[in-house]
Amino acid sequence: MNDEFKHPTFGYRCHYRRAIELQARLLSRHLQEGVVYKPLTLR
């Protein structure tokens, strides 16, 4: 959870813990506002 990687959507380095939080927020925006949701794929 503390390993870092470059987030493919936002382009900056973050921890997996932060990436999960970001994905939850993106999913929430998709459900509430209809914003296109792109799932996080690393491999």
C-alpha distance matrix in Angstrom:
0.0 3.8 5.7 8.3 10.7 13.9 14.0 17.1 18.7 18.5 18.6 16.5 13.4 10.3 6.5 5.0 5.4 8.8 9.6 9.6 11.8 13.9 14.5 15.7 18.0 19.3 20.1 21.8 23.9 24.8 26.0 27.8 29.2 29.2 27.1 26.1 22.6 20.9 18.0 15.0 15.6 14.1 16.3
3.8 0.0 3.8 6.4 9.8 13.0 13.9 17.4 19.1 18.2 17.8 15.1 11.7 8.9 5.4 6.3 6.8 9.1 10.7 11.8 13.3 15.0 16.4 17.8 19.5 20.9 22.2 23.8 25.5 26.8 28.3 29.8 30.8 31.0 28.6 27.8 24.5 22.7 20.1 16.9 17.5 15.5 17.9
5.7 3.8 0.0 3.8 6.9 10.5 12.1 15.2 17.6 17.0 15.9 13.6 10.0 8.2 5.5 6.4 8.8 10.5 10.8 12.7 14.8 15.7 16.7 18.8 20.5 21.2 22.7 24.7 26.1 27.0 28.9 30.6 31.4 31.2 28.5 27.2 24.0 21.7 19.2 15.6 15.6 13.0 15.1
8.3 6.4 3.8 0.0 3.8 7.0 9.0 12.3 14.7 13.7 12.4 9.9 6.2 5.2 4.4 6.6 9.3 9.6 9.6 12.4 14.2 14.2 15.6 18.1 19.3 19.6 21.6 23.7 24.6 25.5 27.8 29.4 29.7 29.4 26.5 25.2 22.3 19.9 17.9 14.3 14.5 11.9 14.6
10.7 9.8 6.9 3.8 0.0 3.8 6.2 8.9 11.8 11.4 9.7 8.2 5.3 5.8 6.5 7.6 11.0 10.6 9.3 12.5 14.5 13.7 14.6 17.7 18.7 18.3 20.4 22.9 23.4 23.9 26.5 28.3 28.2 27.6 24.5 22.9 20.1 17.3 15.6 11.9 11.8 9.1 11.8
13.9 13.0 10.5 7.0 3.8 0.0 3.8 6.1 8.9 8.3 6.0 5.3 4.2 6.4 8.8 9.9 13.0 11.5 9.8 13.4 14.9 13.1 14.1 17.6 18.0 17.1 19.5 22.1 22.0 22.5 25.5 27.0 26.5 25.8 22.4 20.8 18.4 15.6 14.7 11.3 11.5 9.4 12.5
14.0 13.9 12.1 9.0 6.2 3.8 0.0 3.8 5.6 5.6 5.1 5.6 5.9 6.6 9.0 9.3 11.9 9.9 7.4 10.9 12.3 9.9 10.7 14.3 14.5 13.4 15.9 18.4 18.3 18.7 21.7 23.2 22.7 22.0 18.7 17.1 14.7 12.1 11.4 8.3 9.5 8.7 12.3
17.1 17.4 15.2 12.3 8.9 6.1 3.8 0.0 3.8 5.9 5.4 7.9 9.2 10.4 12.7 12.4 15.1 13.3 10.3 13.1 14.7 11.9 11.8 15.6 15.7 13.7 16.0 18.9 18.3 18.1 21.4 23.1 22.2 20.9 17.5 15.4 13.4 10.2 10.2 7.7 8.2 8.1 11.2
18.7 19.1 17.6 14.7 11.8 8.9 5.6 3.8 0.0 3.8 5.8 8.6 10.8 11.5 14.0 13.7 15.6 13.2 10.3 12.9 13.7 10.2 10.2 13.8 13.3 10.9 13.6 16.2 15.1 15.1 18.5 20.0 18.8 17.7 14.1 12.3 10.7 8.2 9.3 8.0 9.9 10.9 14.1
18.5 18.2 17.0 13.7 11.4 8.3 5.6 5.9 3.8 0.0 3.8 5.8 8.7 9.8 12.9 13.6 15.1 12.1 10.1 13.3 13.3 9.9 11.2 14.5 13.3 11.7 15.0 17.0 15.8 16.6 20.0 20.8 19.6 19.2 15.5 14.5 13.3 11.5 12.4 10.8 13.0 13.3 16.8
18.6 17.8 15.9 12.4 9.7 6.0 5.1 5.4 5.8 3.8 0.0 3.8 6.9 9.3 12.7 14.0 16.1 13.4 11.7 15.2 15.8 12.8 14.1 17.6 16.8 15.3 18.4 20.6 19.5 20.2 23.6 24.6 23.3 22.7 19.1 17.8 16.4 14.0 14.6 12.3 13.5 12.9 16.0
16.5 15.1 13.6 9.9 8.2 5.3 5.6 7.9 8.6 5.8 3.8 0.0 3.8 6.5 10.2 12.3 14.1 11.4 10.7 14.4 14.7 12.3 14.4 17.5 16.8 16.2 19.4 21.2 20.5 21.7 24.9 25.7 24.8 24.7 21.1 20.2 18.5 16.4 16.4 13.7 15.1 13.9 17.2
13.4 11.7 10.0 6.2 5.3 4.2 5.9 9.2 10.8 8.7 6.9 3.8 0.0 3.8 7.2 9.8 11.9 9.9 9.6 13.4 14.1 12.6 14.6 17.6 17.6 17.4 20.2 22.2 22.1 23.3 26.1 27.2 26.8 26.7 23.3 22.3 20.1 17.8 17.0 13.8 14.8 13.0 16.2
10.3 8.9 8.2 5.2 5.8 6.4 6.6 10.4 11.5 9.8 9.3 6.5 3.8 0.0 3.8 6.6 8.2 6.3 6.7 10.2 10.8 10.1 12.4 14.9 15.2 15.7 18.2 19.9 20.4 21.8 24.2 25.3 25.4 25.6 22.5 21.7 19.1 17.2 16.0 12.8 14.3 12.9 16.3
6.5 5.4 5.5 4.4 6.5 8.8 9.0 12.7 14.0 12.9 12.7 10.2 7.2 3.8 0.0 3.8 5.3 5.3 6.3 8.8 10.1 10.6 12.4 14.5 15.6 16.5 18.4 20.1 21.3 22.6 24.6 25.9 26.5 26.7 24.0 23.2 20.2 18.3 16.3 13.1 14.4 12.8 16.0
5.0 6.3 6.4 6.6 7.6 9.9 9.3 12.4 13.7 13.6 14.0 12.3 9.8 6.6 3.8 0.0 3.8 5.4 4.9 6.2 8.7 9.7 10.4 12.4 14.3 15.1 16.3 18.3 19.9 20.8 22.5 24.3 25.2 25.1 22.7 21.6 18.2 16.4 13.8 10.7 11.9 10.8 13.8
5.4 6.8 8.8 9.3 11.0 13.0 11.9 15.1 15.6 15.1 16.1 14.1 11.9 8.2 5.3 3.8 0.0 3.8 5.5 5.4 6.6 8.9 10.2 11.0 12.9 14.6 15.7 17.0 19.0 20.3 21.6 23.0 24.3 24.7 22.6 22.1 18.8 17.7 15.3 12.8 14.7 14.2 17.3
8.8 9.1 10.5 9.6 10.6 11.5 9.9 13.3 13.2 12.1 13.4 11.4 9.9 6.3 5.3 5.4 3.8 0.0 3.8 5.4 5.1 6.2 8.7 9.9 10.7 12.3 14.3 15.4 16.7 18.4 20.1 21.1 22.0 22.6 20.2 20.0 17.1 16.1 14.4 12.1 14.6 14.4 18.0
9.6 10.7 10.8 9.6 9.3 9.8 7.4 10.3 10.3 10.1 11.7 10.7 9.6 6.7 6.3 4.9 5.5 3.8 0.0 3.8 5.4 5.0 6.1 8.6 9.9 10.4 12.2 14.1 15.3 16.3 18.3 19.9 20.5 20.5 18.0 17.2 14.1 12.7 10.8 8.3 10.9 11.1 14.7
9.6 11.8 12.7 12.4 12.5 13.4 10.9 13.1 12.9 13.3 15.2 14.4 13.4 10.2 8.8 6.2 5.4 5.4 3.8 0.0 3.8 5.4 5.1 6.2 8.7 9.9 10.5 12.3 14.3 15.2 16.5 18.3 19.6 19.7 17.8 17.2 13.7 13.0 10.5 8.9 11.6 12.5 15.7
11.8 13.3 14.8 14.2 14.5 14.9 12.3 14.7 13.7 13.3 15.8 14.7 14.1 10.8 10.1 8.7 6.6 5.1 5.4 3.8 0.0 3.8 5.5 5.1 6.4 8.7 10.0 10.6 12.5 14.3 15.5 16.5 17.9 18.6 16.8 17.0 14.0 14.1 12.5 11.5 14.7 15.7 19.2
13.9 15.0 15.7 14.2 13.7 13.1 9.9 11.9 10.2 9.9 12.8 12.3 12.6 10.1 10.6 9.7 8.9 6.2 5.0 5.4 3.8 0.0 3.8 5.4 5.1 6.2 8.6 9.8 10.7 12.4 14.3 15.3 15.9 16.4 14.0 14.1 11.4 11.3 10.5 9.7 13.2 14.5 18.1
14.5 16.4 16.7 15.6 14.6 14.1 10.7 11.8 10.2 11.2 14.1 14.4 14.6 12.4 12.4 10.4 10.2 8.7 6.1 5.1 5.5 3.8 0.0 3.8 5.4 5.0 6.1 8.5 9.8 10.4 12.3 14.1 14.9 14.7 12.7 12.1 8.8 8.7 7.3 7.2 10.9 13.0 16.3
15.7 17.8 18.8 18.1 17.7 17.6 14.3 15.6 13.8 14.5 17.6 17.5 17.6 14.9 14.5 12.4 11.0 9.9 8.6 6.2 5.1 5.4 3.8 0.0 3.8 5.5 5.1 6.1 8.7 9.8 10.6 12.2 13.9 14.3 13.1 13.3 10.3 11.3 10.0 10.6 14.1 16.3 19.4
18.0 19.5 20.5 19.3 18.7 18.0 14.5 15.7 13.3 13.3 16.8 16.8 17.6 15.2 15.6 14.3 12.9 10.7 9.9 8.7 6.4 5.1 5.4 3.8 0.0 3.8 5.4 5.0 6.2 8.6 9.9 10.4 11.6 12.6 11.1 12.2 10.1 11.7 11.6 12.3 16.1 18.2 21.6
19.3 20.9 21.2 19.6 18.3 17.1 13.4 13.7 10.9 11.7 15.3 16.2 17.4 15.7 16.5 15.1 14.6 12.3 10.4 9.9 8.7 6.2 5.0 5.5 3.8 0.0 3.8 5.4 5.1 6.2 8.8 10.0 10.2 10.2 8.1 8.6 6.4 8.2 8.9 10.3 14.0 16.6 19.8
20.1 22.2 22.7 21.6 20.4 19.5 15.9 16.0 13.6 15.0 18.4 19.4 20.2 18.2 18.4 16.3 15.7 14.3 12.2 10.5 10.0 8.6 6.1 5.1 5.4 3.8 0.0 3.8 5.4 5.0 6.2 8.6 9.9 9.5 8.6 8.8 6.2 8.6 8.6 10.9 14.3 17.3 20.2
21.8 23.8 24.7 23.7 22.9 22.1 18.4 18.9 16.2 17.0 20.6 21.2 22.2 19.9 20.1 18.3 17.0 15.4 14.1 12.3 10.6 9.8 8.5 6.1 5.0 5.4 3.8 0.0 3.8 5.4 5.2 6.1 8.2 9.2 9.2 10.7 9.2 12.0 12.4 14.4 18.0 20.8 23.8
23.9 25.5 26.1 24.6 23.4 22.0 18.3 18.3 15.1 15.8 19.5 20.5 22.1 20.4 21.3 19.9 19.0 16.7 15.3 14.3 12.5 10.7 9.8 8.7 6.2 5.1 5.4 3.8 0.0 3.8 5.5 5.1 5.4 6.7 6.0 8.5 8.2 11.4 12.9 15.0 18.6 21.5 24.6
24.8 26.8 27.0 25.5 23.9 22.5 18.7 18.1 15.1 16.6 20.2 21.7 23.3 21.8 22.6 20.8 20.3 18.4 16.3 15.2 14.3 12.4 10.4 9.8 8.6 6.2 5.0 5.4 3.8 0.0 3.8 5.6 5.5 4.5 4.5 5.9 5.7 9.5 11.2 14.1 17.3 20.6 23.3
26.0 28.3 28.9 27.8 26.5 25.5 21.7 21.4 18.5 20.0 23.6 24.9 26.1 24.2 24.6 22.5 21.6 20.1 18.3 16.5 15.5 14.3 12.3 10.6 9.9 8.8 6.2 5.2 5.5 3.8 0.0 3.8 6.0 5.8 7.7 9.3 8.9 12.5 13.5 16.5 19.7 23.0 25.5
27.8 29.8 30.6 29.4 28.3 27.0 23.2 23.1 20.0 20.8 24.6 25.7 27.2 25.3 25.9 24.3 23.0 21.1 19.9 18.3 16.5 15.3 14.1 12.2 10.4 10.0 8.6 6.1 5.1 5.6 3.8 0.0 3.8 6.0 8.1 11.0 11.4 15.1 16.4 19.2 22.6 25.7 28.5
29.2 30.8 31.4 29.7 28.2 26.5 22.7 22.2 18.8 19.6 23.3 24.8 26.8 25.4 26.5 25.2 24.3 22.0 20.5 19.6 17.9 15.9 14.9 13.9 11.6 10.2 9.9 8.2 5.4 5.5 6.0 3.8 0.0 3.8 5.6 9.1 10.6 14.3 16.5 19.3 22.6 25.7 28.5
29.2 31.0 31.2 29.4 27.6 25.8 22.0 20.9 17.7 19.2 22.7 24.7 26.7 25.6 26.7 25.1 24.7 22.6 20.5 19.7 18.6 16.4 14.7 14.3 12.6 10.2 9.5 9.2 6.7 4.5 5.8 6.0 3.8 0.0 3.8 6.3 8.4 12.1 14.5 17.7 20.7 24.1 26.5
27.1 28.6 28.5 26.5 24.5 22.4 18.7 17.5 14.1 15.5 19.1 21.1 23.3 22.5 24.0 22.7 22.6 20.2 18.0 17.8 16.8 14.0 12.7 13.1 11.1 8.1 8.6 9.2 6.0 4.5 7.7 8.1 5.6 3.8 0.0 3.8 6.3 9.6 12.5 15.3 18.3 21.5 24.2
26.1 27.8 27.2 25.2 22.9 20.8 17.1 15.4 12.3 14.5 17.8 20.2 22.3 21.7 23.2 21.6 22.1 20.0 17.2 17.2 17.0 14.1 12.1 13.3 12.2 8.6 8.8 10.7 8.5 5.9 9.3 11.0 9.1 6.3 3.8 0.0 3.8 6.6 9.9 12.9 15.5 18.8 21.1
22.6 24.5 24.0 22.3 20.1 18.4 14.7 13.4 10.7 13.3 16.4 18.5 20.1 19.1 20.2 18.2 18.8 17.1 14.1 13.7 14.0 11.4 8.8 10.3 10.1 6.4 6.2 9.2 8.2 5.7 8.9 11.4 10.6 8.4 6.3 3.8 0.0 3.8 6.3 9.5 12.3 15.7 18.2
20.9 22.7 21.7 19.9 17.3 15.6 12.1 10.2 8.2 11.5 14.0 16.4 17.8 17.2 18.3 16.4 17.7 16.1 12.7 13.0 14.1 11.3 8.7 11.3 11.7 8.2 8.6 12.0 11.4 9.5 12.5 15.1 14.3 12.1 9.6 6.6 3.8 0.0 3.8 6.6 8.9 12.3 14.6
18.0 20.1 19.2 17.9 15.6 14.7 11.4 10.2 9.3 12.4 14.6 16.4 17.0 16.0 16.3 13.8 15.3 14.4 10.8 10.5 12.5 10.5 7.3 10.0 11.6 8.9 8.6 12.4 12.9 11.2 13.5 16.4 16.5 14.5 12.5 9.9 6.3 3.8 0.0 3.8 6.3 9.8 12.1
15.0 16.9 15.6 14.3 11.9 11.3 8.3 7.7 8.0 10.8 12.3 13.7 13.8 12.8 13.1 10.7 12.8 12.1 8.3 8.9 11.5 9.7 7.2 10.6 12.3 10.3 10.9 14.4 15.0 14.1 16.5 19.2 19.3 17.7 15.3 12.9 9.5 6.6 3.8 0.0 3.8 6.5 9.6
15.6 17.5 15.6 14.5 11.8 11.5 9.5 8.2 9.9 13.0 13.5 15.1 14.8 14.3 14.4 11.9 14.7 14.6 10.9 11.6 14.7 13.2 10.9 14.1 16.1 14.0 14.3 18.0 18.6 17.3 19.7 22.6 22.6 20.7 18.3 15.5 12.3 8.9 6.3 3.8 0.0 3.8 5.9
14.1 15.5 13.0 11.9 9.1 9.4 8.7 8.1 10.9 13.3 12.9 13.9 13.0 12.9 12.8 10.8 14.2 14.4 11.1 12.5 15.7 14.5 13.0 16.3 18.2 16.6 17.3 20.8 21.5 20.6 23.0 25.7 25.7 24.1 21.5 18.8 15.7 12.3 9.8 6.5 3.8 0.0 3.8
16.3 17.9 15.1 14.6 11.8 12.5 12.3 11.2 14.1 16.8 16.0 17.2 16.2 16.3 16.0 13.8 17.3 18.0 14.7 15.7 19.2 18.1 16.3 19.4 21.6 19.8 20.2 23.8 24.6 23.3 25.5 28.5 28.5 26.5 24.2 21.1 18.2 14.6 12.1 9.6 5.9 3.8 0.0
